[in-house]
Amino acid sequence: MRLLVVSQYFWPEDFRVNELVAELSARGHQITVLTGKPNYPTGRIFEEFVAAPQRFASYAGARIVRVPMLARGNGKLRLLLNYLTFAVSATAIGAVRFGGGSFDAIFVFEPSPVTVGIPAIALRALHGWPIAFWVLDQWPESLAAVGVVRSKWLLNIVGSFVRFIYTRCDLILSPSKRLVPRIAEYCLAGQRIEYFPNWAETGYASAPLGDAPEVLARPESFNVMFAGNIGEAQDFPTILDAAVRLRKHAHIRWLVVGDGRMAGWVRTEIKRRGLEDSVVMLGRFPADRIPSFFRHADALLVSLKPNLVFSMMSPGKIQSYLAFGRPVLAMLDGEGAAIIHEAQAGLVGAAGDAKQLAENVLSLAALSAEQRAAMGRNGAAYAQREFARNRLVDRLETWLCDIVSPRHANREP
């Protein structure tokens, strides 16, 4: 198939769409990626890209078409302009660059914002190419959940816009089973929605890497590691509350790998609360370095704020954690909690419950090394059974073949 992938984020930014493009390209599909200039999560265009943009014109056999856009920067207004400039630029340049081209389908990767669907819909209107839309952030609910938008009037407008996007797609992909009914509220009756979760990284636990030298050795410590985006949704205020509760337990150490819009606040709070000895901010590193950090973890932490829409989501890092074979400490509700319970891969507490998180840390630390290793093995086996990338991409190929048939390709909303 000839596929156009539309994603505001792409390599060298670290997102799952990179792996998907590489896998589809390796299977013989001709992939073109319509994307922006790399600037996530720092908010600045990557220096290596500025120095030599030609080095980033292809990836794993896929051609990359990059469009100008305003970098994320800092603040809500700048972020809004980042979203809008990509949507407008990709729509205009896509119409010109692909005016004489031909694709079998468009695949949209949407971790946020939903405006990434605008260029795809414009191209569908021009050429009739069907759209598969992977929803990884459900607007407007997620905007309300993190407090970005509080006005009901504005949320209703965003909801209408989401409906406009979804109803012009031929296939909607949901990362969780519990989110499917919510997505359906914005779709046409009978519109096709499929469950398509994040996959587990292949061979994650056996990655040929040593320990990360950035982690100061403390053999007596029990290391709880958080890896990933440090944002509003991850509820770091509650994580730090749990760390305060355990401050007297000198062997408990919290390691934070990653970056995000809340990272500065977290650093300030660590100092304000006197947690410098127990909470360590390690920074952001390339994806291929992450297994070397996981090797230091006695438990891997995943968290989400208490909110109905978050309970419908399963963070993609759960698959990564399970695949690595370490026990998981979870502070979340709903789908993600159910996965960890079913896998028997760790301990789960309710979202927003610092007391329960602290108790679970102590409970896990009190287990024998073999008991924790058994949890890790359970998780790795579950990841391989439920989230193997090959099987998930097999399904995606089948669904894409379905929508490129003439019966689907010409469907109008």
N, C-alpha and C positions, 0 to 999 in steps of 0.2 A: 504493500500500500504506500501511497504518497501522502504523508501526514504533515500538516502544519501544526506545530505546538505553539500555543500562545501563552506566555507566562511573563509576568512583570519581573520575576526573579529567575536567574539562571546562572550556571557556572561562570565565574569562580565563586559566586554566592553558593551557600551550602543548603540545597533543598532536594527533596526526594525526586523532583522532576528530572534532575540530572541523571539519576540512576535509571529512571524509566526511559529516557531518551537513549541512553547507552544500550539498554536491553533491547529496545525495539529496533535500534540500528543494527545491533548484532544479529538480529533475526532476519535481516535483509530488507527492512522497510526503509524507504527514502524519507528522511526527516529533515524538515526545516524548522528552526526555532525563531519565532518573532518575540523579541525581548528588549529590555532596557539596558542601561549601563550599570554595571555592578556597584551597589552602594549600601547593601544591607549586611549587617545591622548598624554599621558605624554612622550612616547618614552622609558619608562622603564617598565620591567616586574613588574606587580602589586605585592606589598609586601605580600598581603594576599594570593596570589597564590603561591609565593615562599615558604611561611611558611607552607602551607598545600594544595598542589596541588590535593590531593585526594578529597577535598571538592568540586572540580570543575570538577568532572568526569561525572556528569549527570546534566540534567536541564529539569524540567517539564516532566519527563518520558523519555527524549531522552538521548541516550548514546553519550558521547563526546570522540573523539579520537584527542588528541593534538599532534602536531609535533614540533620538535625543529626549531627555526628560530632566526635570529638576530633581536633584538628589533629595533624600528624605530630610536631611538636616535635623533640627530640633524644633519641637513645638507642634501643636495640632494643625495650625494653618499651613506650615511648611509640608506636613505629611499629606494634608488634603491636596495641596498643589502637586505634590509628587504623584499621587494617584491620578489626578486629572490630566497632567501633562503627558503621562505615559499613555493613557487611554486615547487622548486626542492625537498624539504623535503616531502611535501604532496604527490607529485607524487610517489616518491620512497616508502614511508611508506604506502601509500594507496594501491599500487600494492601488497605489502606483506601482509598487514593486511586484505585486502578484497579479496585476491586471491581465497579463498574457499567460500567466502560469496556470497550472491545474493541479488540484489536490483531490484526494479521495475523501478526506475528512479533516476536520479541525479538532484538536484536543486542547481544552483549556484547563490550565492548572491554577486553582484559586485558593491559596491559603489566606488571602485577604490582599487587596480589596476585590469586591465583586465587580468593580468597574473594568477589570481585565476582560470581562465578557463583551464589552462594547466593540473592540476591533473584530472579534470573531463574528458577532452578529452582522456587522457591516459587510464582511466578506461573504457571509452566507446569503445576505440579500443580493449581493452583486453576482455571485457565481452559483449559488445553490448548494455549496458544500455543507454537508451535515456536521453538527457540533456534538461532541461529547464533553461534558462539563464536570470536572472533579471538584466537588464542594468540600473544602477543608476548613472553612470558616463560615458559619451560617449567619449572614446578615439578615435583618437588622438586630437579631437577638444578641449576638456577641457584642455589638456596639453598646447596647444597653447594659449588658452584663459587666463590662469593664468601665462603665461610666463615661465613655467617650461622647455618647449622645443621650441626653435625658429627656428631651422634649418629645412628648407623645406625637405631636403633630409632625415633627421631623422624622421620627421613627416610622410613621405611617407612609411618609413620602419614600423613604428608603425601601420599605416593604413593597411598595408599588413598583419601584425600580427593579427590585429583585424578581418580582413576578414577570416583569417585562423581559428580563434576561432569561429566566428559567423556561418560560413558555416558548422561547425561540430555539431551544436546544432539542436535539433528537434523543439524547441519552444523558441522564443525570447520574453521577456516581456519588454515593454517600460513604464516608469513612467509618460509619457506625450504624448498626442495625436500629438503634433507638432514635437516630436522627431522621430516618426515612419518612415517618409520618409528618414531621415538621416541614421537611422539604416539600412533601406532597401538597401542603397547604398553599404553596406558591406556584404549583404546576397545573397543567390542564388535566382534566379527568382522564385517567388511563395512561397518562404520560409515563414513559419508561424510566424507572429509577432502580439502580442496582447497588448492592452492597459491595464496596471496593475499599477494603481497609489498607492501611500502610503495611508494608511487608517488613519482615525481619531481615537484617543484613546477613548475607551468606558468609559463613566462616568467621563471624565477628569474634567469637571467643578464642579462635585459633590464630588470630592475626599475629604475624611474626614480628612483634614489637616487644621491646623491653619496657621496664617501668618508666613513667614520665619523670624526667629529672627535675621538673618544676615543683613536684610534690616533695616537701621536706619529710624525710624518713622519721617516723615515730612508731617503732614496732609495737609499743604498748597501747596504741590508740585503736579505737573502733571507728572506722571512717564511714560516715554517711555522705554519699556524693550526689549532688544535683548536677545534671548536665543539660544544657539547652538554653532556650530563650529566657531571659530574666525580664518578665513583663508583668503587667497588671494581673493577668489571668492566673499566673503561677502563685499568687498569694504569699509573697515573701514576708509581709508583716507577720503572718501566722507562723511561718517557718522560724523566723527570728524569735517569736514568743516561745516556741518550743526550745530553741537553743538557750534562751534565758533560764527556762525551767531546769535545764540540764547543766547549767554552768558549773555547779559543784561537782559534777561527775567528770573529773579531769581527763578520763580516757576517751570521752566522746568528742569526736572532731567532725565538723561539717566542712566539706570541700565543695566549692561552687565553680563549675567549669562552664563558661559561656559569657554572653553579653546581652544587652537589651536596654530598653528605655528606662527600666527601673534600676539598672546597675549602679548608677551614681547614688541613688537614694539608699540602696542596700549598703554601700560602702560607708556612707555617712552614719547610718543606723548602727552598724557594727561598732564604730568608734563610740557613738553616743551611749550605747548599752554596755560598753566594756566587754565586747565579745572577741577582741582581737586574738586571744589565745585559742578560741574554740571554733571560730568561723573564718575560713580562708577563701578569699576570692582569687582564683587562679587565672581568670581571663578567658579570652576566646582563642580557639585553635582550629586548624583545618580538620575536616572530618576524618581524614586518615590517621590523625594523631589520637583521636578519642579513645580507641581501645587501650592505648598505653596509660591513659588516666583511669579508665575503668579497672585496671589491674590493681589499683590502690584501694578500691572500694570494698568494704565489707557488706554494704547495702547501698542500693541505688534508689534515690528518692524521686517520686513523681507527685505533683500537686496541682490542684485547680481550686479556684475560689468556689464557695457554695453558690450555685446558680443552676436553674433548671436547664438552660441550654448547655452549660458545661457538663452536666450529668449525662447528656446525650452523646457527648463526644468522648473519644478515646485518644489521648495524646499519642502522637507517633512515636515518642520516645519509649513507650511501654514495649513495643516490639523490639527496639534496640536493647533495652534492659534485659528482657527475657532471653533474647538470643545470646547475650554475653554470658549468661549462666551465673548471675549473682542474685541473691535475694532482693526482692523489691519492697520498699517501704512506700506505701501510698497514702496520700491525704486527699481523697477525692470521692465523688459519689458516682453512681450510675454505671455506665458501660465499662469504663476503665476499671473500676473496682470489681465488677463482675468477672472481667478477664483474669485478674490476678487471683481472685478467689477460685475460679474454675481451674486455673493452672496449678494451684497450690504452690505458688511461687514466692510468697511473702506475707506481710502483715498489712492490713488495710484499716484506716481510720476515716471517719467522716470528714468531708471538706470543711475547712475552717476550724478544726478542733485541735488546738495546740497541745492541750493536755493529753489527748489520746495519741498524738504523734510522739510526744515525749515518752509516754509509757511504752509505745511500740518499739521505739529505739532501744530502750533499756531491755525489753523482753527479747528482742532479737540479739542484742549483745550478750545476753545471758545464756543463749543456746550454745551448744557445742559446735565446733567447726564442722563436724560431719552433718549435724542437723541443718546448718545453713547451706552446706554444699548440696544436700538433698533438695532443698528448695530451689537452688540454682539449676540443678539438673532437671527438675520438674518444669521450670520455666523454659529452658532451652528446648526440651522435647515438645512442649506446647507450641512454641514459636515455629518450630519446624513443621509441625502438623497443621497449624491453622494459618500461618502467615508466610509460607514459603513463596519467594518472589516468582519463581518459575510458574507455579500453578496460578497465581494471581494474574500474571501477565498473559498466560494462556487464555484465561477468561476474558480479559480485556480485548485481546485480539478477536475473539469470537464475537463480542458485542460490537466492535468497530466494523467487522465484516457485515454484521446485520444492518447497521445504519447506512452503509454505503450502497446498499442495494437500491435500485431505482424507486422501489415502493416507498422507501424511507427518505431518500435524498430529496425528493420533491415535495415532501410534506410541508404545508404552511401552518403556522400557529393560528 
